[in-house]
Amino acid sequence: MDERTLFDDLVQRVPQLEESFRSHLAGNEGLLPHLMMADVARFVVKECRGIDEPVVAEVLDCLTEALENNSDFEELMSVSLVEMFFGESEALDKIWPLLKDPLKSVFQSVHQRN
């Protein structure tokens, strides 16, 4: 699985991300994985402010599966997803119980939680 496939799968599973993804592709003349992952992080933080836990869980599950299939995504997720949660303690509190390994391990390495 490459980065484009990761985001295509994510958009297929979470259609609420499609507009952001299409806009990203058009505005950047292609995929810039770190910028798109940061958009995904902002989306998750925004959804955590609401009550749409199934959508947040689906994003996290998709990212977990991608990381299981390609450990090269660890750096992308660490830098452009996990670090976006600094200063977002409410969102971090909401997603923490939804996290599964290996994504949970990436979050733990950055946020020092159990």
N, CA, C and O of each residue as an XYZ file, in Angstrom:
456
protein
N       0.848     -1.176      0.000
C       0.000      0.000      0.000
C       0.892      1.237      0.000
O       1.828      1.349      0.792
N       0.584      2.148     -0.894
C       1.330      3.405     -0.925
C       0.464      4.515     -0.310
O      -0.666      4.269      0.110
N       1.003      5.725     -0.264
C       0.298      6.827      0.392
C      -1.006      7.177     -0.315
O      -2.009      7.465      0.338
N      -0.994      7.154     -1.641
C      -2.228      7.474     -2.378
C      -3.319      6.452     -2.040
O      -4.474      6.820     -1.826
N      -2.950      5.180     -1.995
C      -3.912      4.139     -1.660
C      -4.445      4.330     -0.248
O      -5.635      4.139      0.001
N      -3.573      4.703      0.672
C      -3.997      4.978      2.046
C      -5.107      6.018      2.073
O      -6.148      5.805      2.695
N      -4.886      7.145      1.401
C      -5.879      8.219      1.430
C      -7.126      7.872      0.613
O      -8.234      8.257      0.987
N      -6.959      7.156     -0.485
C      -8.126      6.693     -1.249
C      -8.996      5.787     -0.374
O     -10.220      5.925     -0.361
N      -8.372      4.869      0.351
C      -9.109      3.979      1.245
C      -9.799      4.764      2.357
O     -10.947      4.490      2.709
N      -9.092      5.729      2.895
C      -9.654      6.540      3.974
C     -10.892      7.300      3.500
O     -11.904      7.345      4.198
N     -10.806      7.891      2.320
C     -11.943      8.641      1.770
C     -13.111      7.705      1.455
O     -14.271      8.073      1.639
N     -12.806      6.512      0.987
C     -13.869      5.551      0.702
C     -14.598      5.145      1.991
O     -15.820      4.995      2.002
N     -13.844      4.973      3.056
C     -14.434      4.546      4.326
C     -15.048      5.699      5.110
O     -15.969      5.499      5.902
N     -14.537      6.898      4.887
C     -15.031      8.085      5.597
C     -15.334      9.157      4.551
O     -14.514     10.045      4.320
N     -16.488      9.079      3.929
C     -16.817     10.003      2.837
C     -16.794     11.481      3.238
O     -16.678     12.355      2.379
N     -16.901     11.757      4.520
C     -16.842     13.140      4.985
C     -15.492     13.785      4.668
O     -15.373     15.010      4.696
N     -14.489     12.986      4.372
C     -13.158     13.509      4.031
C     -12.984     13.779      2.534
O     -11.976     14.353      2.124
N     -13.942     13.377      1.733
C     -13.771     13.471      0.281
C     -13.555     14.895     -0.209
O     -12.655     15.138     -1.013
N     -14.355     15.832      0.257
C     -14.210     17.219     -0.200
C     -12.825     17.767      0.143
O     -12.183     18.418     -0.682
N     -12.378     17.502      1.351
C     -11.043     17.950      1.767
C      -9.958     17.321      0.896
O      -9.003     17.987      0.497
N     -10.119     16.031      0.608
C      -9.135     15.316     -0.202
C      -9.088     15.866     -1.626
O      -8.008     16.114     -2.161
N     -10.250     16.058     -2.237
C     -10.301     16.591     -3.613
C      -9.718     17.999     -3.663
O      -8.972     18.339     -4.582
N     -10.059     18.805     -2.682
C      -9.525     20.163     -2.604
C      -8.008     20.143     -2.447
O      -7.298     20.936     -3.064
N      -7.527     19.233     -1.620
C      -6.085     19.086     -1.405
C      -5.383     18.741     -2.719
O      -4.374     19.351     -3.073
N      -5.925     17.765     -3.429
C      -5.308     17.334     -4.693
C      -5.285     18.469     -5.706
O      -4.278     18.681     -6.382
N      -6.387     19.197     -5.814
C      -6.465     20.289     -6.783
C      -5.555     21.451     -6.393
O      -4.892     22.040     -7.247
N      -5.527     21.774     -5.120
C      -4.741     22.918     -4.659
C      -3.249     22.692     -4.641
O      -2.469     23.645     -4.645
N      -2.849     21.436     -4.622
C      -1.425     21.127     -4.546
C      -0.901     20.414     -5.789
O       0.242     19.958     -5.820
N      -1.743     20.324     -6.805
C      -1.377     19.620     -8.038
C      -0.905     18.204     -7.743
O       0.053     17.717     -8.344
N      -1.582     17.556     -6.820
C      -1.245     16.184     -6.454
C      -1.243     16.014     -4.952
O      -1.568     16.934     -4.202
N      -0.875     14.828     -4.532
C      -0.898     14.479     -3.118
C       0.394     14.881     -2.414
O       1.493     14.523     -2.838
N       0.234     15.624     -1.343
C       1.330     15.922     -0.420
C       0.945     15.229      0.888
O       0.183     15.781      1.681
N       1.469     14.024      1.114
C       0.981     13.178      2.207
C       0.988     13.826      3.587
O       0.042     13.649      4.355
N       2.031     14.566      3.911
C       2.084     15.166      5.249
C       1.012     16.246      5.419
O       0.416     16.366      6.489
N       0.773     17.016      4.388
C      -0.279     18.028      4.481
C      -1.661     17.389      4.570
O      -2.515     17.846      5.330
N      -1.875     16.335      3.793
C      -3.175     15.664      3.840
C      -3.389     14.985      5.182
O      -4.503     14.999      5.706
N      -2.353     14.395      5.744
C      -2.494     13.754      7.050
C      -2.805     14.801      8.126
O      -3.565     14.532      9.057
N      -2.223     15.979      7.996
C      -2.549     17.067      8.931
C      -4.019     17.469      8.786
O      -4.676     17.783      9.778
N      -4.537     17.459      7.552
C      -5.967     17.722      7.341
C      -6.819     16.658      8.029
O      -7.854     16.968      8.619
N      -6.382     15.411      7.949
C      -7.093     14.318      8.614
C      -7.086     14.547     10.132
O      -8.105     14.356     10.796
N      -5.947     14.953     10.669
C      -5.863     15.226     12.109
C      -6.817     16.336     12.507
O      -7.508     16.225     13.520
N      -6.865     17.402     11.727
C      -7.790     18.507     12.036
C      -9.247     18.030     11.969
O     -10.081     18.441     12.776
N      -9.536     17.167     11.005
C     -10.880     16.603     10.884
C     -11.235     15.808     12.140
O     -12.334     15.954     12.675
N     -10.321     14.977     12.608
C     -10.575     14.159     13.803
C     -10.791     15.059     15.015
O     -11.711     14.827     15.800
N      -9.963     16.073     15.176
C     -10.119     16.998     16.307
C     -11.494     17.656     16.240
O     -12.184     17.755     17.255
N     -11.894     18.103     15.061
C     -13.201     18.741     14.896
C     -14.330     17.765     15.226
O     -15.286     18.129     15.911
N     -14.224     16.546     14.747
C     -15.254     15.547     15.022
C     -15.314     15.198     16.504
O     -16.383     14.859     17.012
N     -14.197     15.275     17.197
C     -14.180     14.998     18.638
C     -14.937     16.069     19.415
O     -15.406     15.819     20.526
N     -15.053     17.230     18.848
C     -15.812     18.298     19.514
C     -17.308     18.056     19.404
O     -18.099     18.609     20.168
N     -17.683     17.221     18.441
C     -19.084     16.829     18.293
C     -19.310     15.501     18.992
O     -18.656     15.179     19.984
N     -20.231     14.754     18.463
C     -20.546     13.472     19.083
C     -20.450     12.317     18.089
O     -21.059     11.269     18.297
N     -19.692     12.502     17.016
C     -19.663     11.495     15.959
C     -18.529     10.502     16.175
O     -17.618     10.397     15.353
N     -18.592      9.774     17.289
C     -17.548      8.808     17.612
C     -17.363      7.735     16.539
O     -16.224      7.351     16.273
N     -18.448      7.226     15.902
C     -18.227      6.211     14.861
C     -17.352      6.698     13.711
O     -16.566      5.923     13.165
N     -17.475      7.949     13.342
C     -16.634      8.491     12.267
C     -15.185      8.553     12.728
O     -14.281      8.161     11.989
N     -14.960      9.035     13.929
C     -13.602      9.103     14.476
C     -13.015      7.698     14.572
O     -11.861      7.481     14.203
N     -13.789      6.759     15.057
C     -13.317      5.373     15.181
C     -12.963      4.796     13.817
O     -11.978      4.068     13.689
N     -13.755      5.112     12.801
C     -13.481      4.595     11.459
C     -12.170      5.171     10.905
O     -11.388      4.446     10.290
N     -11.931      6.458     11.117
C     -10.661      7.061     10.691
C      -9.505      6.354     11.387
O      -8.542      5.950     10.735
N      -9.593      6.202     12.699
C      -8.507      5.577     13.461
C      -8.304      4.123     13.057
O      -7.166      3.663     12.958
N      -9.387      3.398     12.823
C      -9.266      2.004     12.383
C      -8.588      1.909     11.022
O      -7.732      1.050     10.812
N      -8.961      2.774     10.113
C      -8.353      2.775      8.782
C      -6.859      3.070      8.869
O      -6.052      2.414      8.209
N      -6.496      4.045      9.675
C      -5.079      4.388      9.832
C      -4.313      3.267     10.522
O      -3.161      2.999     10.182
N      -4.941      2.618     11.479
C      -4.315      1.481     12.158
C      -4.039      0.359     11.169
O      -2.944     -0.205     11.154
N      -5.018      0.038     10.352
C      -4.849     -1.017      9.350
C      -3.757     -0.668      8.343
O      -2.969     -1.529      7.951
N      -3.712      0.579      7.931
C      -2.668      1.001      6.996
C      -1.291      0.841      7.622
O      -0.354      0.393      6.962
N      -1.168      1.201      8.872
C       0.107      1.083      9.575
C       0.491     -0.384      9.772
O       1.670     -0.732      9.709
N      -0.494     -1.235     10.007
C      -0.234     -2.677     10.114
C       0.321     -3.229      8.798
O       1.174     -4.116      8.798
N      -0.169     -2.697      7.688
C       0.235     -3.178      6.365
C       1.508     -2.538      5.838
O       2.150     -3.076      4.936
N       1.875     -1.389      6.398
C       3.065     -0.694      5.912
C       3.661      0.137      7.046
O       3.196      1.242      7.325
N       4.673     -0.393      7.682
C       5.296      0.306      8.818
C       5.981      1.603      8.386
O       6.323      2.429      9.232
N       6.183      1.791      7.089
C       6.764      3.049      6.609
C       5.858      4.244      6.886
O       6.319      5.386      6.868
N       4.570      3.994      7.143
C       3.642      5.077      7.455
C       3.842      5.634      8.863
O       3.248      6.656      9.208
N       4.660      4.985      9.673
C       4.822      5.426     11.057
C       5.316      6.865     11.141
O       4.797      7.649     11.935
N       6.295      7.217     10.346
C       6.835      8.583     10.371
C       5.765      9.581      9.925
O       5.601     10.630     10.549
N       5.047      9.268      8.867
C       3.973     10.137      8.377
C       2.939     10.376      9.473
O       2.528     11.512      9.705
N       2.527      9.320     10.135
C       1.503      9.449     11.164
C       2.027     10.126     12.420
O       1.313     10.902     13.055
N       3.250      9.841     12.774
C       3.835     10.455     13.961
C       3.952     11.973     13.799
O       3.538     12.737     14.671
N       4.512     12.386     12.688
C       4.781     13.810     12.462
C       3.529     14.590     12.090
O       3.317     15.693     12.594
N       2.702     14.037     11.221
C       1.617     14.824     10.644
C       0.235     14.492     11.179
O      -0.739     15.151     10.813
N       0.129     13.502     12.024
C      -1.142     13.181     12.665
C      -1.009     13.351     14.170
O      -1.670     14.202     14.766
N      -0.169     12.556     14.771
C      -0.075     12.491     16.228
C       0.366     13.827     16.825
O      -0.190     14.262     17.833
N       1.338     14.469     16.230
C       1.825     15.734     16.783
C       0.788     16.850     16.691
O       0.882     17.844     17.410
N      -0.195     16.691     15.816
C      -1.253     17.695     15.691
C      -2.170     17.708     16.914
O      -2.988     18.615     17.062
N      -2.041     16.716     17.784
C      -2.888     16.637     18.968
C      -2.288     17.353     20.179
O      -2.909     17.370     21.241
N      -1.094     17.945     20.046
C      -0.581     18.764     21.133
C      -1.511     19.950     21.312
O      -1.865     20.622     20.344
N      -1.903     20.205     22.547
C      -2.828     21.296     22.830
C      -4.284     20.924     22.605
O      -5.171     21.761     22.771
N      -4.533     19.699     22.235
C      -5.900     19.220     21.981
C      -6.247     18.114     22.978
O      -6.617     17.007     22.586
N      -6.125     18.425     24.260
C      -6.294     17.391     25.285
C      -7.701     16.800     25.286
O      -7.861     15.608     25.553
N      -8.723     17.601     24.996
C     -10.088     17.070     24.963
C     -10.228     16.029     23.851
O     -10.794     14.957     24.069
N      -9.722     16.339     22.683
C      -9.783     15.382     21.566
C      -8.937     14.152     21.878
O      -9.354     13.027     21.599
N      -7.772     14.353     22.444
C      -6.901     13.230     22.790
C      -7.576     12.314     23.813
O      -7.474     11.091     23.720
N      -8.259     12.908     24.780
C      -8.990     12.110     25.770
C     -10.078     11.271     25.104
O     -10.323     10.134     25.508
N     -10.726     11.826     24.089
C     -11.813     11.106     23.417
C     -11.298      9.986     22.517
O     -11.921      8.929     22.419
N     -10.163     10.218     21.860
C      -9.688      9.173     20.941
C      -8.905      8.075     21.646
O      -8.802      6.959     21.136
N      -8.354      8.384     22.812
C      -7.457      7.424     23.472
C      -8.084      6.031     23.625
O      -7.432      5.038     23.303
N      -9.331      5.930     24.105
C      -9.914      4.588     24.253
C     -10.196      3.897     22.913
O     -10.401      2.684     22.874
N     -10.205      4.652     21.836
C     -10.486      4.091     20.512
C      -9.233      3.592     19.804
O      -9.326      2.866     18.814
N      -8.069      3.975     20.303
C      -6.807      3.624     19.644
C      -6.453      2.157     19.847
O      -6.669      1.587     20.917
N      -5.904      1.560     18.792
C      -5.423      0.182     18.830
C      -4.000      0.174     18.276
O      -3.616      1.036     17.487
N      -3.236     -0.815     18.709
C      -1.889     -0.960     18.166
C      -1.972     -1.377     16.706
O      -2.879     -2.110     16.311
N      -1.035     -0.913     15.920
C       0.191     -0.177     16.231
C       0.028      1.342     16.324
O       0.955      2.023     16.761
N      -1.129      1.895     15.923
C      -1.304      3.341     15.986
C      -1.235      3.848     17.424
O      -0.695      4.925     17.674
N      -1.769      3.094     18.354
C      -1.728      3.509     19.758
C      -0.284      3.660     20.226
O       0.026      4.587     20.975
N       0.588      2.781     19.803
C       2.001      2.871     20.187
C       2.642      4.148     19.661
O       3.484      4.745     20.331
N       2.249      4.562     18.476
C       2.777      5.808     17.911
C       2.299      6.987     18.753
O       3.081      7.880     19.079
N       1.017      6.989     19.104
C       0.499      8.050     19.977
C       1.206      8.041     21.327
O       1.568      9.098     21.843
N       1.406      6.848     21.906
C       2.058      6.750     23.216
C       3.492      7.270     23.169
O       3.955      7.894     24.124
N       4.181      7.026     22.094
C       5.579      7.475     22.002
C       5.685      8.999     21.968
O       6.701      9.563     22.373
N       4.650      9.654     21.491
C       4.672     11.108     21.390
C       4.002     11.758     22.606
O       4.480     12.778     23.104
N       2.913     11.180     23.078
C       2.108     11.831     24.121
C       2.321     11.244     25.516
O       1.736     11.740     26.479
N       3.134     10.212     25.647
C       3.504      9.664     26.961
C       2.305      9.349     27.837
O       2.257      9.737     29.004
N       1.338      8.644     27.267
C       0.185      8.166     28.032
C       0.170      6.649     28.013
O       0.884      6.020     27.232
N      -0.640      6.073     28.867
C      -0.812      4.618     28.881
C      -2.143      4.231     28.286
O      -2.465      3.045     28.212
